[in-house]
Amino acid sequence: ALADYNVGILIDAIEKSPYKDNTIICFMGDHGWQLGEKERWGKNTLLDAANRTTLIIYDPSAKGNGQLCKKVVNLQDLYPTLVELCDVPVKTDIEGSSIVPLLENPTRNDWQKPIMMSYRGTDYIKTNDWRYVRDTKTEEQLLFNSKNDPLEFNNLRYDKKYEPVIARLNSQLDSMINIGQSIKTKLLSNYKFTPKRLVIPGRIEAEDYDEGGYNQTYFDTDKVNNGGKYRTADGVD
């Protein structure tokens, strides 16, 4: 309720500003949360409840504003989406798909782009119709019909009539994993970045709460060339 209230304050301010017709709003979370589903409490699983998250995008010029979109997308799609909306040069060495077409028509039928997630040796792939989980260690497999069984009570993995579906999802999942491994091998393994050294006058403050009590430490960045200067709350350097 507090988040909703404050988002409303921001939107009201934009509506009253001269930028209301050229401001793109993107509101998101980073994961879902289980509140007892499947006897789990938390986020660190491959259950759908832990991986679905909030995603709201408002573009003043989009025709689909205010409509619910049930197509599968992921947060990796945000960068190419915002780049296209802002009309800035597009990077070609990244994964992800612009979801601008869905902002125009959230119910379009030609959006068929699966997403995947990996966690501790287990991978899953999700499409608009299916979610398939594959454990590489135990060889356990789960197949759920996302439309007919959104709460995932019925594992269809062992129903032979769904073997063609599983074969297709396995192929798509392998392809996506191979793309990731290729990026890791060809690009990231040789990537080096040395940050430029900056001397910024001022003070960085850190607060540490632990069982031993409260401690406050300051670091004076303007003295970094002399090895830095640390000072605790009691004044001891």
Secondary structure, DSSP 8 states (H G I E B T S, - for coil): -HHHHHHHHHHHHHHTSTTTTS--EEEE-S---EESGGG-EES-SSSHHHH---EEEE-TT-TTTT----S---GGGHHHHHHHHHT----SS------HHHHH-TT-TT----EEEEETTEEEEE-SSEEEEEETTT--EEEEETTT-TT-----TT-GGGHHHHHHHHHHHHHHHHHHHHHHHHTGGG-----------SEEEEEEEETTEEEEEEEEGGGGGGT--EEETTS--
